[in-house]
Amino acid sequence: MSLGRNEPRTADVSKVMTPTNHGTDKSKRIRPAAYVLPVLALTLAPMLAGCGSEATDPGANVSDVPSSSSPTPAEDPNVAAAIADLAERQGLKSEEITVVSNEKVTWRDGSLGCPEPGKMYTMALVDGVRVVLEAAGETYEYHGGESGPVRFCENPQEPVPGNGSSDSPQ
């Protein structure tokens, strides 16, 4: 079929693209279940992947699996930074400093429980940490956000009661 220069190129489309009855053969039709099962498998596989036991040994007792993944005070970078700062600040050896507490808390605002006069802070609850140290009979607090370093707090304020804080009513 050859089209002239001024003839529309769609002149014979209706003849070429008319539907045929070739698809009525039931043996060549794909059943809907053939689509549903692979899609369902691909959808559920990632969700089920995380459902395994934490024990690596199939014969291990569940009580043998550690129940806490929180680092010890020596491994926690916030505690290590607080001890190093206090040792330098007070002229002490790190062995003379005791960790009283290291806890996750919620601060009332962006001051992280250490407001400074004349400064403005975000007025929103902030998840963070509080490290309390003791040296020579005195306690010292270091406050920080969820990420970022802790800093010495000269006039500490209490965090929001509850929400992981030890100040919650018992």
Backbone bond lengths (Angstrom), bond angles and torsions (degrees), N, CA, C in turn:
res aa  C-N    CA-C-N  psi(-1)  N-CA   C-N-CA  omega(-1)  CA-C   N-CA-C  phi
1 M - - - 1.427 - - 1.509 107.41 -
2 S 1.268 116.37 127.38 1.446 122.63 -176.78 1.511 108.21 -121.79
3 L 1.341 115.33 129.98 1.458 120.03 -179.33 1.515 109.08 -101.64
4 G 1.296 114.55 141.52 1.457 119.26 176.29 1.520 109.57 -78.07
5 R 1.287 114.14 173.31 1.451 119.89 -175.57 1.521 112.50 -63.95
6 N 1.290 121.57 -37.16 1.443 123.61 -176.37 1.521 114.10 -99.73
7 E 1.306 117.46 2.44 1.463 119.36 179.74 1.523 109.53 -83.01
8 P 1.344 116.33 141.30 1.469 118.54 178.18 1.524 110.22 -66.65
9 R 1.290 116.93 140.46 1.459 122.03 -177.92 1.522 112.13 -73.17
10 T 1.275 118.62 -11.97 1.465 121.54 -178.92 1.521 112.45 -99.74
11 A 1.277 118.02 13.20 1.459 121.49 -175.86 1.516 112.26 -61.32
12 D 1.325 119.27 -39.42 1.457 121.84 -176.10 1.525 113.34 -104.15
13 V 1.308 118.03 12.15 1.465 120.23 -178.06 1.516 110.75 -62.38
14 S 1.287 118.92 -41.35 1.465 120.53 -177.31 1.525 110.93 -62.35
15 K 1.312 118.53 -30.25 1.459 120.43 178.57 1.530 110.95 -75.83
16 V 1.312 116.56 -38.28 1.456 121.02 -175.22 1.524 111.50 -78.55
17 M 1.318 118.21 -35.59 1.455 121.22 -171.68 1.517 114.19 -104.69
18 T 1.287 119.11 25.49 1.455 120.33 178.19 1.515 109.58 -76.57
19 P 1.323 117.71 140.79 1.466 120.06 -179.32 1.516 111.05 -67.22
20 T 1.305 114.44 149.32 1.459 119.64 178.12 1.514 108.88 -117.39
21 N 1.279 117.70 171.93 1.457 123.24 -179.53 1.525 111.68 -98.04
22 H 1.319 117.48 21.95 1.460 119.81 -177.99 1.526 111.70 -69.24
23 G 1.304 119.34 -23.99 1.456 121.64 -174.69 1.513 114.39 -84.95
24 T 1.300 119.95 8.95 1.461 121.06 -177.75 1.520 112.42 -84.53
25 D 1.306 118.54 -5.55 1.459 121.51 178.85 1.529 108.14 -71.06
26 K 1.336 116.35 116.23 1.461 121.01 -175.38 1.520 112.74 -66.68
27 S 1.286 119.81 -24.60 1.465 121.34 -178.74 1.526 111.63 -70.57
28 K 1.321 118.75 -20.34 1.451 121.22 -178.11 1.523 112.50 -100.62
29 R 1.319 118.28 -1.37 1.456 121.01 179.04 1.526 109.90 -80.91
30 I 1.339 117.44 141.01 1.460 121.77 177.14 1.521 107.86 -92.70
31 R 1.308 115.18 127.42 1.462 119.71 -179.84 1.525 109.97 -74.84
32 P 1.322 118.46 148.83 1.471 121.55 179.79 1.531 112.62 -57.51
33 A 1.325 119.15 -32.42 1.464 121.41 -179.52 1.523 111.00 -62.96
34 A 1.304 117.93 -27.16 1.451 120.88 179.25 1.529 110.91 -66.61
35 Y 1.332 117.83 -25.24 1.453 122.04 175.64 1.521 111.47 -87.18
36 V 1.310 117.02 -40.12 1.462 122.28 -172.50 1.524 111.74 -66.50
37 L 1.318 118.48 -45.02 1.454 120.58 -175.13 1.532 113.25 -63.08
38 P 1.334 120.42 -48.66 1.478 118.22 177.79 1.525 112.81 -63.67
39 V 1.320 117.23 -38.31 1.465 120.03 179.60 1.524 109.77 -65.19
40 L 1.329 117.39 -42.70 1.454 121.84 178.50 1.526 110.82 -62.89
41 A 1.317 116.98 -42.48 1.465 120.89 179.47 1.527 111.10 -63.56
42 L 1.326 117.50 -42.33 1.451 120.71 179.47 1.522 112.19 -69.21
43 T 1.309 116.92 -28.67 1.458 121.29 179.45 1.525 111.18 -75.91
44 L 1.324 117.51 -42.64 1.458 121.35 -175.36 1.520 114.23 -82.85
45 A 1.313 118.85 -25.36 1.466 121.69 -175.95 1.529 112.97 -55.80
46 P 1.339 120.54 -48.47 1.468 118.73 179.58 1.525 113.29 -63.99
47 M 1.337 116.63 -33.44 1.460 119.21 -179.76 1.523 111.18 -70.35
48 L 1.312 116.96 -38.36 1.452 120.53 -178.00 1.516 112.26 -78.19
49 A 1.310 118.07 -18.56 1.464 121.19 -177.89 1.522 111.75 -63.70
50 G 1.317 118.41 -31.62 1.455 121.67 -178.85 1.506 114.40 -87.86
51 C 1.318 119.08 6.97 1.457 121.99 -174.63 1.519 113.60 -93.59
52 G 1.306 118.37 8.77 1.456 121.09 -177.92 1.511 112.07 -75.65
53 S 1.317 116.60 168.80 1.451 122.54 177.73 1.516 109.31 -76.29
54 E 1.334 116.60 151.08 1.455 120.53 177.46 1.522 111.15 -76.48
55 A 1.315 117.47 -19.77 1.455 120.40 -179.72 1.524 109.06 -72.28
56 T 1.328 116.18 133.28 1.453 119.42 179.91 1.515 111.48 -87.18
57 D 1.322 117.89 -24.77 1.452 122.66 179.39 1.521 108.00 -94.74
58 P 1.350 118.35 120.20 1.459 119.28 -177.59 1.524 112.54 -59.00
59 G 1.326 118.73 -26.23 1.459 121.21 -179.75 1.512 112.80 -93.06
60 A 1.320 117.55 2.48 1.463 120.26 -176.72 1.515 110.90 -70.60
61 N 1.307 115.25 145.36 1.451 121.69 176.18 1.524 108.09 -76.97
62 V 1.315 117.76 143.84 1.461 121.54 -178.58 1.522 110.20 -61.35
63 S 1.336 117.92 -31.98 1.463 120.03 -179.55 1.527 111.63 -69.92
64 D 1.346 118.25 -15.40 1.454 121.34 178.26 1.528 112.01 -78.03
65 V 1.325 117.00 -15.09 1.456 121.22 -178.24 1.519 108.34 -81.62
66 P 1.349 118.71 130.00 1.470 119.73 -179.93 1.517 110.50 -58.97
67 S 1.347 116.60 137.35 1.455 120.42 -176.85 1.516 112.59 -93.07
68 S 1.340 118.19 -12.93 1.452 120.50 -178.15 1.519 109.93 -130.18
69 S 1.320 115.38 137.72 1.454 119.28 177.84 1.520 111.07 -107.13
70 S 1.363 116.88 8.16 1.452 118.60 -178.91 1.521 110.01 -73.19
71 P 1.312 116.57 140.20 1.459 120.01 -177.21 1.527 111.28 -70.84
72 T 1.314 116.53 154.32 1.454 120.61 174.44 1.520 107.99 -70.99
73 P 1.341 118.13 161.43 1.471 119.54 -178.26 1.521 113.36 -54.40
74 A 1.338 117.51 -35.62 1.467 119.46 -179.28 1.526 111.61 -69.95
75 E 1.339 117.88 -27.23 1.459 121.96 -178.53 1.524 112.56 -87.43
76 D 1.333 117.49 -19.41 1.462 121.37 -175.77 1.527 109.18 -77.01
77 P 1.344 117.78 120.36 1.468 119.43 -178.69 1.525 113.35 -62.31
78 N 1.342 117.69 -30.00 1.467 119.89 177.78 1.522 110.95 -65.54
79 V 1.330 116.56 -43.17 1.459 120.60 179.73 1.521 110.01 -66.97
80 A 1.324 116.59 -44.67 1.464 120.32 179.91 1.526 110.83 -60.34
81 A 1.333 117.22 -42.24 1.467 120.87 179.57 1.524 111.01 -66.37
82 A 1.339 116.76 -40.35 1.466 120.75 179.70 1.530 110.50 -65.16
83 I 1.325 117.24 -43.75 1.469 120.72 179.35 1.528 110.44 -63.38
84 A 1.322 116.71 -44.47 1.463 120.12 179.69 1.527 110.93 -61.88
85 D 1.329 117.36 -42.39 1.457 120.81 -179.60 1.524 111.06 -65.97
86 L 1.337 116.47 -44.81 1.460 119.84 -178.40 1.528 110.91 -66.57
87 A 1.307 118.07 -38.78 1.465 121.56 178.30 1.530 109.98 -60.74
88 E 1.323 116.41 -43.78 1.466 120.31 178.99 1.528 110.82 -69.38
89 R 1.310 116.60 -43.44 1.467 122.82 -177.56 1.538 111.53 -62.09
90 Q 1.338 116.44 -40.63 1.469 120.78 -175.56 1.534 113.00 -101.98
91 G 1.325 117.51 -2.63 1.454 120.47 -179.00 1.525 112.28 68.31
92 L 1.324 115.80 39.46 1.464 121.53 -177.84 1.521 110.72 -112.09
93 K 1.324 114.84 165.84 1.462 120.52 170.00 1.518 107.11 -88.11
94 S 1.340 116.48 148.39 1.469 119.73 -178.03 1.525 111.74 -60.91
95 E 1.341 118.46 -25.81 1.462 121.65 179.09 1.527 111.74 -69.02
96 E 1.325 117.22 -18.91 1.461 121.54 -179.34 1.537 112.04 -86.17
97 I 1.323 116.44 -0.34 1.472 121.74 -176.65 1.518 108.90 -108.75
98 T 1.335 115.77 132.78 1.457 122.17 179.98 1.525 109.45 -111.67
99 V 1.335 116.76 137.94 1.462 121.30 175.35 1.532 107.69 -84.38
100 V 1.328 116.35 114.80 1.461 121.72 178.54 1.519 109.32 -81.37
101 S 1.341 116.74 -46.38 1.466 120.53 177.95 1.519 110.22 -156.89
102 N 1.308 114.40 155.63 1.464 123.64 176.43 1.523 104.49 -144.82
103 E 1.325 116.84 104.65 1.457 119.39 -171.27 1.518 113.45 -137.99
104 K 1.336 114.24 153.77 1.459 120.50 171.94 1.519 107.02 -84.53
105 V 1.322 115.59 135.23 1.460 121.54 -178.63 1.522 109.55 -138.87
106 T 1.321 115.45 172.47 1.462 121.72 172.67 1.522 107.30 -119.07
107 W 1.329 115.20 121.34 1.456 120.58 179.71 1.518 109.86 -87.56
108 R 1.331 116.11 152.17 1.469 121.86 -176.45 1.530 113.14 -71.48
109 D 1.338 116.67 -24.25 1.466 120.14 -178.14 1.523 109.94 -159.67
110 G 1.315 116.06 -173.56 1.452 121.59 -177.03 1.518 114.87 -70.82
111 S 1.325 118.26 -4.63 1.470 120.13 177.19 1.520 111.11 -76.77
112 L 1.320 117.76 -10.25 1.466 124.05 -179.77 1.526 111.83 56.04
113 G 1.339 115.66 35.97 1.460 120.43 177.45 1.512 113.94 78.81
114 C 1.331 117.74 9.75 1.475 122.84 179.34 1.526 110.39 -132.76
115 P 1.323 117.62 63.24 1.468 118.07 -177.29 1.533 111.52 -69.10
116 E 1.311 115.11 142.38 1.460 121.57 176.36 1.521 107.85 -109.93
117 P 1.342 117.41 136.97 1.463 120.55 -178.90 1.527 111.51 -57.19
118 G 1.332 115.49 137.26 1.457 121.49 176.74 1.521 114.82 84.27
119 K 1.317 118.16 -6.40 1.461 120.66 178.98 1.527 109.58 -97.65
120 M 1.336 115.27 149.96 1.467 120.86 176.59 1.524 108.48 -107.67
121 Y 1.315 116.59 147.01 1.455 122.28 -177.14 1.519 110.27 -132.85
122 T 1.326 115.52 158.42 1.465 119.43 175.84 1.513 108.60 -63.48
123 M 1.311 115.83 141.42 1.459 121.21 -178.97 1.525 109.24 -100.00
124 A 1.304 115.05 67.37 1.462 121.04 179.31 1.521 108.15 -147.43
125 L 1.317 116.15 151.63 1.453 120.41 176.91 1.526 109.25 -65.52
126 V 1.332 116.36 139.73 1.456 121.78 -177.26 1.533 108.67 -129.15
127 D 1.327 116.64 123.54 1.461 120.36 174.85 1.516 108.42 -72.73
128 G 1.328 115.26 138.54 1.456 118.50 -178.39 1.509 112.49 -162.40
129 V 1.338 115.15 -159.82 1.462 121.98 -178.36 1.529 109.75 -134.31
130 R 1.334 113.99 155.44 1.467 121.18 174.07 1.522 106.83 -134.53
131 V 1.328 116.09 123.85 1.459 122.44 176.36 1.523 106.37 -112.28
132 V 1.324 116.23 123.73 1.460 121.30 178.01 1.526 107.68 -111.86
133 L 1.334 115.52 125.41 1.463 122.41 -179.53 1.523 109.73 -117.17
134 E 1.323 115.25 156.89 1.459 120.83 175.83 1.518 108.81 -129.91
135 A 1.328 113.99 136.74 1.468 120.42 176.42 1.519 108.20 -151.58
136 A 1.316 117.24 131.91 1.472 123.49 178.18 1.532 111.59 52.99
137 G 1.329 117.13 39.33 1.460 121.42 176.30 1.519 115.06 79.78
138 E 1.313 118.33 0.36 1.470 122.30 179.47 1.533 109.04 -110.32
139 T 1.349 116.23 149.04 1.463 119.88 175.24 1.525 109.28 -106.23
140 Y 1.321 114.14 148.37 1.464 121.93 -178.47 1.519 107.96 -135.09
141 E 1.343 115.98 137.59 1.463 120.49 -179.34 1.521 110.82 -111.44
142 Y 1.336 113.63 141.04 1.457 122.57 173.93 1.522 106.74 -124.30
143 H 1.317 116.21 127.01 1.465 121.73 -177.80 1.525 110.00 -116.63
144 G 1.321 115.28 150.91 1.457 120.20 176.22 1.506 111.28 -159.25
145 G 1.324 114.54 170.06 1.459 121.05 174.33 1.517 109.43 -85.51
146 E 1.328 115.46 -177.70 1.461 120.46 -179.72 1.523 111.79 -60.85
147 S 1.316 115.47 -37.37 1.463 120.16 175.54 1.522 106.69 -124.40
148 G 1.286 115.75 153.07 1.449 119.03 -178.12 1.515 110.60 102.46
149 P 1.306 116.68 169.18 1.463 120.24 -174.54 1.528 112.64 -78.66
150 V 1.333 114.96 160.04 1.460 120.34 171.51 1.522 107.39 -87.84
151 R 1.331 115.71 157.23 1.458 119.39 177.67 1.523 108.85 -137.45
152 F 1.322 114.34 152.06 1.458 121.14 179.72 1.520 109.47 -61.33
153 C 1.319 116.29 137.05 1.459 121.29 -178.98 1.526 108.24 -119.46
154 E 1.323 115.71 109.45 1.464 121.01 -175.67 1.524 112.19 -71.99
155 N 1.322 117.97 -41.15 1.471 122.62 179.26 1.526 108.96 -123.18
156 P 1.325 116.97 76.41 1.468 119.63 -173.44 1.522 113.82 -69.60
157 Q 1.326 114.51 144.21 1.458 121.87 171.52 1.515 107.75 -107.09
158 E 1.319 115.66 157.56 1.461 121.09 -179.49 1.528 110.30 -76.59
159 P 1.320 117.20 146.93 1.471 120.51 174.41 1.520 110.57 -74.57
160 V 1.321 116.21 176.84 1.469 122.46 176.52 1.530 107.66 -65.75
161 P 1.333 119.10 130.68 1.463 119.99 177.26 1.530 111.16 -60.76
162 G 1.315 115.99 144.08 1.467 121.25 -179.13 1.516 109.82 82.89
163 N 1.343 117.32 -158.79 1.466 123.13 177.11 1.522 113.08 50.32
164 G 1.332 118.03 43.08 1.452 120.54 177.42 1.506 112.58 89.26
165 S 1.323 118.36 -1.45 1.445 121.91 179.71 1.511 110.16 -86.51
166 S 1.334 117.12 147.39 1.460 120.24 177.55 1.509 110.84 -78.25
167 D 1.332 118.20 -5.36 1.450 122.23 -178.76 1.520 112.82 -84.82
168 S 1.307 117.67 4.28 1.458 119.52 -177.85 1.519 109.72 -73.07
169 P 1.339 117.03 146.69 1.466 120.35 179.48 1.517 110.26 -62.20
170 Q 1.300 116.04 140.02 1.474 120.88 -178.46 1.501 110.67 -90.37
